């Protein structure tokens, strides 16, 4: 295979860094583009800081994610453990079929309770996710 052919399969790196903002008493982290090992390494310190923050609810919005692998699962579960350890709740926004499939295959759908929209994630009962 030539380099020009490989370029067709080149990783599409997001130009956008994660966006973090407060909304309705929660802290929201919007992730963009590919969530793979490189994204994990670039994002883990931010996610650790957010997970350690004072907000009771942390929302990870995957609406703009185009690729999600086991590194993304690791990032979500690391964040989930840190948030729940301090008595908080992690909510996940996800509607991409392949990402939802990853959550189902790894049997994490009941743990992460993915919601189809930010509004739905914020409306989840306090005892879920």
VMD Tcl script that draws the C-alpha trace (Angstrom):
set ca {
  {0.00 0.00 0.00}
  {1.32 3.45 -0.89}
  {1.38 6.39 1.48}
  {-1.23 8.16 -0.65}
  {-3.56 5.19 -0.12}
  {-2.86 5.21 3.61}
  {-3.74 8.90 3.80}
  {-7.31 7.92 2.92}
  {-7.47 6.02 6.21}
  {-5.69 8.66 8.26}
  {-7.13 9.38 11.65}
  {-9.46 12.34 11.60}
  {-8.32 14.37 14.54}
  {-10.74 16.90 15.91}
  {-9.67 20.51 15.71}
  {-11.82 21.20 18.71}
  {-10.59 20.57 22.22}
  {-13.12 19.34 24.77}
  {-15.57 22.03 25.79}
  {-16.38 22.31 29.51}
  {-19.25 24.38 30.91}
  {-21.78 24.48 33.74}
  {-25.46 23.88 33.06}
  {-28.32 23.42 35.52}
  {-26.04 22.58 38.42}
  {-24.02 20.07 36.39}
  {-20.64 20.27 34.71}
  {-20.73 19.23 31.05}
  {-17.75 17.98 29.05}
  {-18.31 17.85 25.28}
  {-15.90 15.55 23.48}
  {-15.34 15.80 19.72}
  {-13.91 13.66 16.93}
  {-12.12 10.38 17.57}
  {-11.91 9.04 21.11}
  {-8.99 6.66 20.92}
  {-5.69 6.21 22.76}
  {-4.33 9.57 21.60}
  {-7.51 11.37 22.69}
  {-7.44 9.49 25.99}
  {-3.92 10.72 26.69}
  {-4.86 14.29 25.79}
  {-8.09 14.27 27.78}
  {-7.52 12.17 30.90}
  {-6.13 14.97 33.09}
  {-9.08 17.22 32.20}
  {-11.55 14.43 32.96}
  {-9.81 13.69 36.28}
  {-10.09 17.36 37.26}
  {-13.76 17.50 36.32}
  {-14.47 14.23 38.14}
  {-12.82 15.62 41.28}
  {-14.78 18.88 41.16}
  {-17.59 19.96 43.45}
  {-20.50 19.43 41.04}
  {-22.76 16.52 41.98}
  {-23.50 15.72 38.35}
  {-20.93 15.33 35.58}
  {-22.20 14.93 32.02}
  {-19.97 13.59 29.26}
  {-21.50 14.56 25.93}
  {-20.45 12.22 23.11}
  {-22.83 13.74 20.53}
  {-19.95 15.03 18.39}
  {-17.78 11.90 18.68}
  {-17.10 10.20 15.34}
  {-15.05 7.22 16.57}
  {-15.03 5.50 19.95}
  {-12.87 2.54 20.95}
  {-11.83 0.78 24.16}
  {-9.83 3.85 25.17}
  {-13.10 5.76 25.28}
  {-14.61 3.05 27.45}
  {-11.59 3.33 29.78}
  {-11.96 7.11 29.93}
  {-15.67 6.89 30.78}
  {-15.18 4.20 33.42}
  {-12.25 6.04 35.02}
  {-14.40 9.17 35.21}
  {-17.39 7.16 36.50}
  {-15.32 5.62 39.32}
  {-13.92 8.99 40.38}
  {-17.29 10.75 40.30}
  {-19.18 8.01 42.15}
  {-16.38 7.61 44.72}
  {-17.07 11.15 45.89}
  {-20.87 10.62 45.87}
  {-21.57 12.24 42.50}
  {-23.31 10.99 39.35}
  {-21.95 10.55 35.84}
  {-24.33 10.99 32.94}
  {-23.45 10.15 29.33}
  {-25.05 11.65 26.22}
  {-24.78 9.31 23.27}
  {-26.88 8.47 20.25}
  {-24.28 7.16 17.79}
  {-25.17 3.52 16.99}
  {-21.60 2.21 17.03}
  {-20.76 3.88 20.33}
  {-23.99 2.57 21.84}
  {-23.05 -0.87 20.55}
  {-19.66 -0.62 22.30}
  {-21.49 0.14 25.56}
  {-23.85 -2.81 25.03}
  {-21.09 -5.28 24.09}
  {-19.08 -4.32 27.18}
  {-22.27 -4.53 29.29}
  {-21.86 -0.96 30.45}
  {-25.21 0.37 29.26}
  {-26.85 -0.21 32.69}
  {-23.88 1.40 34.46}
  {-23.60 4.49 32.23}
  {-27.29 4.86 31.24}
  {-26.63 6.72 27.98}
  {-29.21 9.40 27.21}
  {-30.05 10.56 23.67}
  {-29.71 14.28 24.49}
  {-28.25 16.65 27.03}
  {-31.71 17.54 28.29}
  {-32.57 13.87 28.79}
  {-29.30 13.26 30.65}
  {-30.00 16.16 33.00}
  {-33.53 14.84 33.66}
  {-32.40 11.33 34.66}
  {-33.51 10.52 38.21}
  {-30.90 11.18 40.87}
  {-30.56 7.48 41.70}
  {-29.50 6.55 38.11}
  {-26.06 6.94 36.55}
}
mol new
graphics top color blue
foreach p $ca { graphics top sphere $p radius 0.5 }
foreach p [lrange $ca 0 end-1] q [lrange $ca 1 end] { graphics top cylinder $p $q radius 0.2 }
display resetview
